[in-house]
Amino acid sequence: MNFDGNYLNLHFIKKQHWSTSMFVAPKKALIISDIMITMRILVLFLALLSFSCAKRNLVYFSDIASDSAYTTKIGSTFEPKIQTGDLLRITVSSLNAESNLLFNAGILNTQTDVRQATNLVALNQGYLVDKEGDVNFPVIGKIKLVGKTKEEAVDEVTRLVTEHVKDPIVNVSFLNFKVTVIGEVARPGTFTLENDRITLLEALGMAGDMTQFGKRENVLIIRDEGGERKAVRINLNNKEVLNSPYYLLQQNDIVYVEPDKMKAIQATTNQRSLSLLAILSSLGVALLFNLRWYIND
């Protein structure tokens, strides 16, 4: 009786162990399969991240050797031409105080002294070049200045003023010479200048320089010229840009710094996707450390 009982107990234990083994083995295989799938997703994500973070050249004019000097001839200095919408300061000086008042403020007052004349000139907010390309100047009336350089505008105004004043001195300057820098720069914006000469590098400097995501090899410059709008891309990694006609900016130029692929991925990936990728990464690392324990258990 005892023998039969021991036999039955032994048979029951073996049967139970066999059943448990059949249950544990598929469970372990399922766990390992889940781990491998998670690891593949993690590896794919890391590969994509590595591809998007490919090495980039962040150095301006990197083709200039560090142990040598690069010399290039400076071409003819570009002179900006007056465009419609420009705001010009035009002043006339002569030995005749009344004429100075007349042309600088459009007012004739024999009781006004030279100091008051200076104040009136300061109140002059400039002459707007209308859509026909003219400015409306005191006494003379319409003067067509569009398409002229400052020197050419001075000659034209001097010629007309000489009919009323002897030996006038005429000065013409821009009041709204501006460039716009947008895209991957630290401080994008529109910058109004006190003079009419600015290089591309100076404009980038005013905007706080490019960020690490800015593509130095693909900077877009948009320019209105001769009734046309042009868009040109230049490579700031290449020293030849120093000879480009677009290195020296014109008024109303727009400089656009394009973002690289990594910034584009960040902009198009929503927060939920980033959170999911972070969770998968953490889970993959945890499963990797525990994989050996599951296999050997």
Summary of the structure (lengths in Angstrom):
residues: 297
radius of gyration: 37.7
end to end distance: 38.3
largest distance: 143.7
contacts: 757
relative contact order: 0.13
helix: 43%
strand: 22%
